[in-house]
Amino acid sequence: VIRTQMGLDFDGRTFEDNFLIADVRMKAPFPAERRFYFNAPFNDGLTALMHQQPDDIWRLDFQLGWQIDREAAIREENVTPRVRAMLGPDVEFEYEWVSIYTFQCRRMQRFVHDRVIFAGDAAHLVSPFGARGANSGLQDIDNLGWKLAAVLKGTSGPKLLASYDAERCFGADENIRHSTRATDFMAPKSVAECAFRDAVLELAQRHPFARSFVNSGRLSVPCSQRGSSLTTADSDAFDCPLKPGDVCLDSPVALHGQAGWLLEHLGREFICLYFSGSGAPSSDQITRTLPNGVRLLSIGDQTSDTLQDPAGRLRQRYDGAPGTAYLVRPDQHIAARWRQYDAAALAAALARACGHLHRH
């Protein structure tokens, strides 16, 4: 409604297909795993999906095609033969919910329009394959929340909100791209798409290389912001897959003997993730030089009174040699990192991450 009142665009693609959802309650003898049938013999050779939900509910999903009688398709006498053919003749079940859906992949050209800001389904739509709808909406708010707070508090100017538009439009494009590819693989519409899908499935039975091409809805992961104007590129060499702009990887940690996870200690503020150790400045020395608005999270050795890395996985995943420092944004994206802590470099990276500097 707001988009229409403002005369804004919402461009993209509508997929010409119908899918039947039948949520059934049953005590099923099936393993609790997601089953996807690319060429289901019980569904006229179209796709079908089954996966478990809480409280003995199982979701059954059947591709129906485009030219159907939608009203007739959801009548129980037409749904039950499909369900019974999928589950077998002896499984007892009752319907919880039956519906038909189509889907779209679209987004607004811009998410920020002066004092009106769009997020979630209001800003972008994707297919349900890969759980990208709610996840991307939450990622929108993770991105927007700290920036809006900084603008309202006066620590950053309104231009910081432009980075929300740039970063989350990039994220929406990535989600739409993956969603579209998954849909085209699961429900191919052309001869070429069908030939590719069938070849992948046949090869995947015998050849491991082909299994990575099987696409029944690649699950959502947060997008990287390596190209963002808020990200400071590496000036030092690191030997790990993580890069500035990526989201932090989780890892087991301990504090005062209590086991936990790294991500539980991040968020709400900027963090200097510092790996202490022999020959590196102490945590107290680092704390005295941190700019306002940054909290130190020090990773110590087994004897220090700091966050512990008992299995060494954190240091491995972050290539955290003694003296290494990461600047982490409130939404857990890595803003910058250095082999040796540098107060001036961190202050400059913080300014850039808050929208005060332009990337060169």
Beta strands, then each sheet from edge to edge (+ up, - down):
strand 1: 11-25
strand 2: 35-37
strand 3: 48-52
strand 4: 57-65
strand 5: 94-107
strand 6: 112-113
strand 7: 116-117
strand 8: 124-125
strand 9: 252-255
strand 10: 258-261
strand 11: 270-275
strand 12: 294-299
strand 13: 325-328
strand 14: 334-338
sheet 1: 2+ 3- 4+ 1- 5+ 8-
sheet 2: 6+ 7-
sheet 3: 9+ 10-
sheet 4: 12+ 11+ 13- 14+
end
